[in-house]
């Protein structure tokens, strides 16, 4: 995790995917855009997806939060990324009142009609305060 400050002076936390993913064609990063606390209010996130290929990618992004967490607006989005381009998908997460002690993995998968193009896990325990 890396902490950055945006143009408005707010702290953003950047999470990198765990090492077990498929990230050759699409490189993902996850940004926490606001305060992240358990159980009281949703936290805003932005998933940054960079297309590392020289061709346009069209497909479906599926975001699976840890068990018991809620996501809005939804888990599945249609995406298109131009060759060597970058897009952002914003969403909100609401944590349960009690967090599991183990890792809390958010999984993203991107696929087209033929294949799985990317898969990455982000440990959401890391941006939590304390």
Buried (B, 14 or more C-beta within 10 A) or exposed (E): EEEEEEEEEEEBBBBBBEEEBBBEBBBBBBBBBBEBEBEEEBBBBBBBBBBBBEEEBEBBBBBBBBEEBEBEEEEEBEBEBEEEEEBEBEBBBBBBEEBEEEEBBBBBBBBEEEEEBBBBBBBBBBBBEE
